[in-house]
């Protein structure tokens, strides 16, 4: 594929996950290291000749749905000869969840024929609010495991001496977003008194009872452009 050497070089050196695949078969022609590692494949060349459905996913049923969404975007990019945008939830083989934004565009030949489909993906999980990160994880895990993983994601797991309940954790997440108690109560559809009770319980579950300090340590960007976690 000498004529596509510029595209291949572009993919290999792109700063985020990127790939180039055959338009008609969906087989990978080239991947960069970011893309292959997302699928738990160390060497990008090991993906060459495979399709998205040939890959192993830690949750096979979800993997089928994800593959279908990818194939639909590929089809639309090919048929419309135009770029396509997608937003998908993704879980890697280590159980970490992310929300990815994906752009696909066809590479056209001199006669308007499609040489292949370029894809690049960007993890936008860091710009989600704490509450939306929790909802993202709840799409793959029960409440207990989702709470455990989100505490790690927010880098505050070491400050909890006992894991909060789901109701307590939802209060914690909203307080981390700097909402007042009344706003938290309205958001959760509960009373101010219930929120206060959850806060008391949370203080009993953090190191030295210093809930304010733990809330201040939650890592997230308040400059979120769009907190929706829908695909």
C-alpha atoms as a printed R data frame, in Angstrom:
    type eleno elety resid chain resno       x       y      z
1   ATOM     1    CA   UNK     A     1   0.000   0.000  0.000
2   ATOM     2    CA   UNK     A     2   2.656   2.500 -1.104
3   ATOM     3    CA   UNK     A     3   0.000   5.020 -2.173
4   ATOM     4    CA   UNK     A     4  -1.312   5.033  1.371
5   ATOM     5    CA   UNK     A     5   2.048   5.497  3.071
6   ATOM     6    CA   UNK     A     6   1.125   9.026  4.201
7   ATOM     7    CA   UNK     A     7  -2.084   7.733  5.828
8   ATOM     8    CA   UNK     A     8  -0.226   4.873  7.498
9   ATOM     9    CA   UNK     A     9   2.426   7.239  8.867
10  ATOM    10    CA   UNK     A    10  -0.336   9.550 10.100
11  ATOM    11    CA   UNK     A    11  -2.057   6.682 11.958
12  ATOM    12    CA   UNK     A    12   1.130   5.316 13.508
13  ATOM    13    CA   UNK     A    13   2.142   8.709 14.874
14  ATOM    14    CA   UNK     A    14  -1.255  10.046 15.898
15  ATOM    15    CA   UNK     A    15  -1.299  11.110 19.605
16  ATOM    16    CA   UNK     A    16  -4.522   9.239 20.466
17  ATOM    17    CA   UNK     A    17  -6.023   5.875 19.513
18  ATOM    18    CA   UNK     A    18  -6.203   5.597 15.720
19  ATOM    19    CA   UNK     A    19  -6.622   2.967 13.008
20  ATOM    20    CA   UNK     A    20  -7.029   2.497  9.247
21  ATOM    21    CA   UNK     A    21  -9.161  -0.350  7.921
22  ATOM    22    CA   UNK     A    22 -10.437  -1.704  4.618
23  ATOM    23    CA   UNK     A    23 -13.729  -0.037  3.748
24  ATOM    24    CA   UNK     A    24 -15.487  -3.110  2.394
25  ATOM    25    CA   UNK     A    25 -14.314  -5.813  4.830
26  ATOM    26    CA   UNK     A    26 -13.605  -3.824  7.986
27  ATOM    27    CA   UNK     A    27 -10.211  -5.522  8.368
28  ATOM    28    CA   UNK     A    28  -7.517  -3.468 10.062
29  ATOM    29    CA   UNK     A    29  -4.695  -2.326  7.806
30  ATOM    30    CA   UNK     A    30  -2.745  -0.418 10.426
31  ATOM    31    CA   UNK     A    31  -3.191   0.587 14.084
32  ATOM    32    CA   UNK     A    32  -1.148   2.712 16.401
33  ATOM    33    CA   UNK     A    33  -0.030   1.527 19.841
34  ATOM    34    CA   UNK     A    34  -2.779   3.453 21.635
35  ATOM    35    CA   UNK     A    35  -5.469   1.639 19.672
36  ATOM    36    CA   UNK     A    36  -4.049  -1.862 20.061
37  ATOM    37    CA   UNK     A    37  -3.495  -1.435 23.800
38  ATOM    38    CA   UNK     A    38  -7.090  -0.394 24.236
39  ATOM    39    CA   UNK     A    39  -7.957  -3.883 23.021
40  ATOM    40    CA   UNK     A    40  -5.258  -5.380 25.258
41  ATOM    41    CA   UNK     A    41  -3.020  -6.186 22.280
42  ATOM    42    CA   UNK     A    42   0.577  -5.098 22.849
43  ATOM    43    CA   UNK     A    43   1.815  -5.211 19.238
44  ATOM    44    CA   UNK     A    44  -0.301  -3.140 16.793
45  ATOM    45    CA   UNK     A    45   0.658  -5.459 13.943
46  ATOM    46    CA   UNK     A    46  -1.199  -8.319 15.661
47  ATOM    47    CA   UNK     A    47  -4.467  -6.565 14.765
48  ATOM    48    CA   UNK     A    48  -3.698  -6.410 11.059
49  ATOM    49    CA   UNK     A    49  -6.162  -8.478  9.015
50  ATOM    50    CA   UNK     A    50  -8.648  -8.736 11.899
51  ATOM    51    CA   UNK     A    51 -12.073  -7.106 12.180
52  ATOM    52    CA   UNK     A    52 -13.653  -5.605 15.265
53  ATOM    53    CA   UNK     A    53 -15.656  -8.819 15.741
54  ATOM    54    CA   UNK     A    54 -12.468 -10.901 15.884
55  ATOM    55    CA   UNK     A    55 -11.316  -9.145 19.063
56  ATOM    56    CA   UNK     A    56 -11.782 -10.489 22.571
57  ATOM    57    CA   UNK     A    57 -13.849  -8.415 24.987
58  ATOM    58    CA   UNK     A    58 -14.030  -8.939 28.741
59  ATOM    59    CA   UNK     A    59 -17.830  -8.776 28.471
60  ATOM    60    CA   UNK     A    60 -18.688 -10.696 25.270
61  ATOM    61    CA   UNK     A    61 -22.344  -9.642 25.045
62  ATOM    62    CA   UNK     A    62 -21.411  -6.006 25.372
63  ATOM    63    CA   UNK     A    63 -18.598  -6.619 22.871
64  ATOM    64    CA   UNK     A    64 -21.131  -7.739 20.264
65  ATOM    65    CA   UNK     A    65 -23.169  -4.583 20.753
66  ATOM    66    CA   UNK     A    66 -20.067  -2.406 20.625
67  ATOM    67    CA   UNK     A    67 -18.859  -4.138 17.437
68  ATOM    68    CA   UNK     A    68 -22.248  -3.564 15.841
69  ATOM    69    CA   UNK     A    69 -22.109   0.153 16.605
70  ATOM    70    CA   UNK     A    70 -18.614   0.392 15.129
71  ATOM    71    CA   UNK     A    71 -19.671  -1.439 11.967
72  ATOM    72    CA   UNK     A    72 -22.659   0.883 11.580
73  ATOM    73    CA   UNK     A    73 -20.426   3.943 11.751
74  ATOM    74    CA   UNK     A    74 -18.051   2.368  9.211
75  ATOM    75    CA   UNK     A    75 -20.986   1.665  6.882
76  ATOM    76    CA   UNK     A    76 -22.306   5.216  7.128
77  ATOM    77    CA   UNK     A    77 -18.867   6.724  6.507
78  ATOM    78    CA   UNK     A    78 -18.466   4.507  3.450
79  ATOM    79    CA   UNK     A    79 -21.945   5.055  2.015
80  ATOM    80    CA   UNK     A    80 -22.080   8.804  2.612
81  ATOM    81    CA   UNK     A    81 -18.406   9.368  1.839
82  ATOM    82    CA   UNK     A    82 -18.330  11.708  4.772
83  ATOM    83    CA   UNK     A    83 -16.983  11.831  8.313
84  ATOM    84    CA   UNK     A    84 -19.071  10.260 11.085
85  ATOM    85    CA   UNK     A    85 -19.110  11.040 14.793
86  ATOM    86    CA   UNK     A    86 -19.896   8.591 17.585
87  ATOM    87    CA   UNK     A    87 -19.844   8.501 21.360
88  ATOM    88    CA   UNK     A    88 -19.620   5.111 23.044
89  ATOM    89    CA   UNK     A    89 -19.090   3.539 26.428
90  ATOM    90    CA   UNK     A    90 -16.052   1.251 26.437
91  ATOM    91    CA   UNK     A    91 -14.723  -1.258 28.976
92  ATOM    92    CA   UNK     A    92 -11.210  -2.586 28.579
93  ATOM    93    CA   UNK     A    93  -9.917  -6.010 29.584
94  ATOM    94    CA   UNK     A    94  -8.790  -4.610 32.937
95  ATOM    95    CA   UNK     A    95 -12.343  -3.621 33.773
96  ATOM    96    CA   UNK     A    96 -11.754   0.119 33.437
97  ATOM    97    CA   UNK     A    97 -14.591   2.057 31.847
98  ATOM    98    CA   UNK     A    98 -14.376   5.120 29.654
99  ATOM    99    CA   UNK     A    99 -16.528   7.274 27.448
100 ATOM   100    CA   UNK     A   100 -14.941   7.649 24.047
101 ATOM   101    CA   UNK     A   101 -15.606  10.092 21.248
102 ATOM   102    CA   UNK     A   102 -14.945   8.610 17.859
103 ATOM   103    CA   UNK     A   103 -14.455  10.188 14.450
104 ATOM   104    CA   UNK     A   104 -14.460   8.143 11.257
105 ATOM   105    CA   UNK     A   105 -13.777   9.426  7.786
106 ATOM   106    CA   UNK     A   106 -13.235   7.767  4.408
107 ATOM   107    CA   UNK     A   107  -9.964   8.104  2.547
108 ATOM   108    CA   UNK     A   108 -10.843   8.754 -1.099
109 ATOM   109    CA   UNK     A   109  -8.786   7.885 -4.153
110 ATOM   110    CA   UNK     A   110  -8.283  10.145 -7.170
111 ATOM   111    CA   UNK     A   111 -11.421   8.742 -8.814
112 ATOM   112    CA   UNK     A   112 -13.570   9.152 -5.734
113 ATOM   113    CA   UNK     A   113 -13.196   5.511 -4.766
114 ATOM   114    CA   UNK     A   114 -12.842   4.734 -1.070
115 ATOM   115    CA   UNK     A   115  -9.401   3.422 -0.130
116 ATOM   116    CA   UNK     A   116 -10.266   2.801  3.508
117 ATOM   117    CA   UNK     A   117 -11.751   4.171  6.715
118 ATOM   118    CA   UNK     A   118  -9.674   6.127  9.225
119 ATOM   119    CA   UNK     A   119 -10.807   6.141 12.848
120 ATOM   120    CA   UNK     A   120  -9.513   8.054 15.808
121 ATOM   121    CA   UNK     A   121 -10.845   7.882 19.348
122 ATOM   122    CA   UNK     A   122 -10.453  10.132 22.335
123 ATOM   123    CA   UNK     A   123 -11.214   9.292 25.962
124 ATOM   124    CA   UNK     A   124 -13.427  12.067 27.376
125 ATOM   125    CA   UNK     A   125 -14.013  10.406 30.762
126 ATOM   126    CA   UNK     A   126 -11.739  12.936 32.524
127 ATOM   127    CA   UNK     A   127 -14.154  15.762 31.689
128 ATOM   128    CA   UNK     A   128 -17.224  13.977 33.072
129 ATOM   129    CA   UNK     A   129 -18.648  15.029 36.408
130 ATOM   130    CA   UNK     A   130 -18.219  12.570 39.322
131 ATOM   131    CA   UNK     A   131 -21.913  11.733 39.189
132 ATOM   132    CA   UNK     A   132 -21.753  10.905 35.474
133 ATOM   133    CA   UNK     A   133 -18.627   8.808 35.966
134 ATOM   134    CA   UNK     A   134 -20.574   6.725 38.466
135 ATOM   135    CA   UNK     A   135 -23.464   6.305 36.019
136 ATOM   136    CA   UNK     A   136 -20.934   5.245 33.398
137 ATOM   137    CA   UNK     A   137 -19.570   2.489 35.646
138 ATOM   138    CA   UNK     A   138 -23.056   1.409 36.688
139 ATOM   139    CA   UNK     A   139 -23.639   0.440 33.074
140 ATOM   140    CA   UNK     A   140 -21.160  -2.408 33.604
141 ATOM   141    CA   UNK     A   141 -21.075  -3.132 37.345
142 ATOM   142    CA   UNK     A   142 -23.381  -3.576 40.311
143 ATOM   143    CA   UNK     A   143 -23.471  -0.727 42.829
144 ATOM   144    CA   UNK     A   144 -20.849  -2.162 45.185
145 ATOM   145    CA   UNK     A   145 -18.222  -2.741 42.515
146 ATOM   146    CA   UNK     A   146 -19.037   0.493 40.696
147 ATOM   147    CA   UNK     A   147 -18.549   2.502 43.908
148 ATOM   148    CA   UNK     A   148 -15.237   0.772 44.571
149 ATOM   149    CA   UNK     A   149 -13.928   1.516 41.086
150 ATOM   150    CA   UNK     A   150 -15.169   5.109 40.998
151 ATOM   151    CA   UNK     A   151 -13.488   5.873 44.320
152 ATOM   152    CA   UNK     A   152 -10.231   4.727 42.701
153 ATOM   153    CA   UNK     A   153 -10.988   6.716 39.554
154 ATOM   154    CA   UNK     A   154 -11.555   9.858 41.646
155 ATOM   155    CA   UNK     A   155  -8.337   9.124 43.611
156 ATOM   156    CA   UNK     A   156  -9.999   9.164 47.033
157 ATOM   157    CA   UNK     A   157 -10.357   5.446 47.784
158 ATOM   158    CA   UNK     A   158  -7.541   5.580 50.365
159 ATOM   159    CA   UNK     A   159  -9.470   8.084 52.462
160 ATOM   160    CA   UNK     A   160 -12.430   5.759 53.092
161 ATOM   161    CA   UNK     A   161 -12.249   3.367 56.047
162 ATOM   162    CA   UNK     A   162 -15.551   1.774 54.997
163 ATOM   163    CA   UNK     A   163 -17.334   1.754 51.661
164 ATOM   164    CA   UNK     A   164 -20.429   3.986 51.490
165 ATOM   165    CA   UNK     A   165 -23.824   2.683 50.459
166 ATOM   166    CA   UNK     A   166 -25.153   3.688 47.048
167 ATOM   167    CA   UNK     A   167 -27.435   6.338 48.573
168 ATOM   168    CA   UNK     A   168 -24.559   7.781 50.582
169 ATOM   169    CA   UNK     A   169 -22.251   7.687 47.584
170 ATOM   170    CA   UNK     A   170 -24.673   9.603 45.365
171 ATOM   171    CA   UNK     A   171 -24.789  12.335 48.004
172 ATOM   172    CA   UNK     A   172 -20.979  12.285 48.162
173 ATOM   173    CA   UNK     A   173 -20.671  12.672 44.386
174 ATOM   174    CA   UNK     A   174 -23.048  15.622 44.232
175 ATOM   175    CA   UNK     A   175 -21.357  17.322 47.176
176 ATOM   176    CA   UNK     A   176 -18.053  16.841 45.346
177 ATOM   177    CA   UNK     A   177 -19.619  18.851 42.533
178 ATOM   178    CA   UNK     A   178 -20.183  21.661 45.047
179 ATOM   179    CA   UNK     A   179 -23.979  21.372 45.261
180 ATOM   180    CA   UNK     A   180 -25.684  22.679 48.396
181 ATOM   181    CA   UNK     A   181 -27.640  20.227 50.556
182 ATOM   182    CA   UNK     A   182 -30.985  21.506 49.276
183 ATOM   183    CA   UNK     A   183 -29.849  21.081 45.689
184 ATOM   184    CA   UNK     A   184 -28.679  17.533 46.411
185 ATOM   185    CA   UNK     A   185 -32.029  16.714 48.010
186 ATOM   186    CA   UNK     A   186 -33.929  18.083 45.020
187 ATOM   187    CA   UNK     A   187 -31.714  16.237 42.550
188 ATOM   188    CA   UNK     A   188 -32.157  12.917 44.368
189 ATOM   189    CA   UNK     A   189 -35.835  13.448 45.119
190 ATOM   190    CA   UNK     A   190 -35.370  13.145 48.872
191 ATOM   191    CA   UNK     A   191 -35.571  15.371 51.938
192 ATOM   192    CA   UNK     A   192 -32.964  17.752 53.326
193 ATOM   193    CA   UNK     A   193 -32.942  15.670 56.504
194 ATOM   194    CA   UNK     A   194 -32.109  12.487 54.591
195 ATOM   195    CA   UNK     A   195 -29.182  14.231 52.882
196 ATOM   196    CA   UNK     A   196 -27.905  15.408 56.269
197 ATOM   197    CA   UNK     A   197 -28.156  11.856 57.635
198 ATOM   198    CA   UNK     A   198 -26.146  10.526 54.686
199 ATOM   199    CA   UNK     A   199 -23.489  13.180 55.307
200 ATOM   200    CA   UNK     A   200 -23.215  12.126 58.951
201 ATOM   201    CA   UNK     A   201 -22.762   8.517 57.825
202 ATOM   202    CA   UNK     A   202 -20.126   9.576 55.306
203 ATOM   203    CA   UNK     A   203 -18.141  11.409 57.978
204 ATOM   204    CA   UNK     A   204 -18.041   8.177 59.958
205 ATOM   205    CA   UNK     A   205 -16.595   6.374 56.933
206 ATOM   206    CA   UNK     A   206 -13.715   8.687 56.051
207 ATOM   207    CA   UNK     A   207 -10.334   9.089 57.691
208 ATOM   208    CA   UNK     A   208 -10.551  11.275 60.815
209 ATOM   209    CA   UNK     A   209 -14.133  12.139 59.911
210 ATOM   210    CA   UNK     A   210 -12.878  14.958 57.702
211 ATOM   211    CA   UNK     A   211 -15.406  14.731 54.888
212 ATOM   212    CA   UNK     A   212 -14.776  18.290 53.670
213 ATOM   213    CA   UNK     A   213 -11.133  17.466 52.984
214 ATOM   214    CA   UNK     A   214 -11.996  14.284 51.098
215 ATOM   215    CA   UNK     A   215 -14.542  16.146 48.982
216 ATOM   216    CA   UNK     A   216 -11.927  18.770 48.142
217 ATOM   217    CA   UNK     A   217  -9.554  16.046 46.925
218 ATOM   218    CA   UNK     A   218 -11.932  14.608 44.327
219 ATOM   219    CA   UNK     A   219 -10.218  14.885 40.941
220 ATOM   220    CA   UNK     A   220 -12.458  16.196 38.166
221 ATOM   221    CA   UNK     A   221 -12.745  19.055 35.709
222 ATOM   222    CA   UNK     A   222 -15.587  21.484 36.335
223 ATOM   223    CA   UNK     A   223 -15.252  22.785 32.767
224 ATOM   224    CA   UNK     A   224 -17.286  19.974 31.222
225 ATOM   225    CA   UNK     A   225 -18.526  20.704 27.742
226 ATOM   226    CA   UNK     A   226 -21.146  17.958 27.774
227 ATOM   227    CA   UNK     A   227 -21.776  15.565 30.639
228 ATOM   228    CA   UNK     A   228 -24.129  13.255 28.787
229 ATOM   229    CA   UNK     A   229 -23.013   9.621 28.867
230 ATOM   230    CA   UNK     A   230 -25.412   8.475 26.198
231 ATOM   231    CA   UNK     A   231 -23.926   6.914 23.080
